[in-house]
Amino acid sequence: MGTQTIEELAGLVRGGVVAPGDGDYDEARRVYNAMIDRKPAAVVHCANAGDVIAAVDFARGSGLPLAVRGGSHSVPGYGTCDGGVVADLTGMRSVRVDPVRRTARVEGGATLGDLNAATYAFGLAVTGGIISTTGVGGLTLGGGFGYLARKLGLTCDNLLSADVVTADGRFRVVNDKEEPDLFWALRGGSGNFGVVTSFEFRLSPVKDIVGGPALYELEHAAAILRRYREYIVDAPEELGVFPGFQIAPPLPFIPEDRHGEPFVLQVFCWSGPPEEAEAAFRPLREVAPPVAEMIGPMPYPTLNSAFDALVPPGLQHYWKGVFSTELTDDAIAAHLEHGPKVPSVNSTMHIYPINGACHRVPPEATAFAHREATFATVIAGMWPDPAENAANIAWVRDYYDAIAPHSEAGGYVNFMSDDDQQRAADNYGASYRRLVEVKRAYDPGNLFRVNHNIRP
Ligand code: FAD
C-alpha cells in the first residue's frame, strides 16, 4: 500500500471522495445494471482532469484496482469494482461546440443525450447509439454505432483528439500526430489505456430526421429479415435502420389489445432530405403491413431518446453480441426460433448495419477490428425482477448459442458480459497483438484492468 490515505486524497480532490460508511456511499457505488453490487474503497467524484490525476495516482500508489465510470452503462459493471478506486466522471459532462470548425469538445463523463442536445442547436451531430443515457466515453472507446453510422462512420471514426490521463498519472493530448499509437488504441481498444478526460469529435450536418419504430406480426419475420439483408447492402447511406424482436410496450400508438405480445420490429432513421424518406423506407416497409408504427419527422435527439423509458437505470442486464459478414438463411432460422421468445418488455434483439462510411475506413486505421463485418447483432437481456434472472439469462445464452455458428469469432466489446473475458483476443481481433504492445507501453502494470481487458 502507498502512504496516501483516503482523507489525504479527499483533500486533493475538488469533486469529493465517498468511502464506505459515508451516507451517500450506496448511491455513489451504484451502476446502471442492478445485478452489479460492488463495494469500492473510494469513489472519486472527479470535477476536472486534476481530480482524475489524483485518482489515478492514488490507485497506482496504493496498488488498488481502478474503475472508470462514464455513462455507467457497462453491462458487466466495469464502471465500479470491489475494494478499489472508482474515478467517477459523471460530474464532467460539458460539451462545447465550435460551429465554424464543426467540432465538439466533450468531457469524459458526458452522455449521448448531453452531446446531442449541445450539437442539435447548430444543426450538427456525430454518430451515437440508440439510447441517450449511454456514455460517450465507453461507447466511443469500444467503437460506437447507431442511427448515423452508415452515413458518418463509427463514433470512434469521428474522433479527432483526446485528452488522456495514463497509468503513470501523466496528462497527454493524443491525436494522429501526437502519440499516434495511443490514439489508434483508443479507437476500439476500450478503457484499457487511460482515462479520457475529454474527446474532440468531428461533427457533420444532421438536424431533424424522419424516423421511428414499426411493429409487424411474427409471421412476417423471415421476409423482413431477408429484405433487410438485401436492401441494406447499398441502400442510401442516410438510412439508418435495424430489425429486431420486441414485446409491445403499453404505448398509445400500439393497439391496447396487443400490448405485451412479441413482434418483429424495424426502427427507421432517415437523415437525408425529408421528402426522400418515404422512398428510402419503402423497400423495407412494403414487405408487410405494420400492426403499429410511429414514423415521422423529429429532431435527431428525440429519436435518440425515444426508447430511454424502456431501459431505465436499475434493471438487471445480461447481454451477448456477435458480428457477421452475412445474414445467412441459417442465421435467420435461428432468429426466427429465438427472437419471438423474448422474455420481457425491456429485452430486445437488434441487428445493426455496419457498412457505408464504416467500411471506407481502412481496417488498420483504428483498433476497431471488425471492418469487414456487415452486421452487429446484440441480444440484450434486460428485466426488472431478480427472481427472473435464470430465465432471462437462459434466453440470451440459448439465442447466442444458436447464432454464434453463423457469425464471426469475435463480437463487439461493448456488448459483452463478464463471462466473455476469455473472448478478448477474438473480440479485439486483428488488432489484438498491436493493442497488447500499446498496453505494454502505456499501462505495463495493467492499472486499467476493470474492462474488457487486454493483458500487457
Ligand atoms: P461505463 O460503465 O461508464 O464505462 C464502460 C467502460 O468504458 C468501462 O471499462 C470504463 O472504464 C470505460 N470508460 C468509460 N468512460 C471512459 C473514459 N472517459 N475514459 C476511459 N475509460 C472510460 N453501444 C453502441 O455502440 N451503440 C448503441 O446503440 C448502444 N446502446 C446501448 C444501450 C444501452 C441501454 C446500454 C446499456 C448499452 C448500449 N451500448 C451501445 C453499449 C455501450 O456502448 C457500452 O455499454 C459502453 O461501455 C457504455 O459506456 P459508458 O460510458 O456508458 O459506460
Residues whose N, C-alpha, C, O or C-beta is under 5 A from the ligand:
A	BS01	FAD	V68 R69 G70 G71 S72 H73 S74 V75 Y78 G79 G108 G129 I130 I131 T134 G135 V136 G137 G138 L139 G144 F145 G146 G191 G194 V195 V196 V311 N414 V450 N451
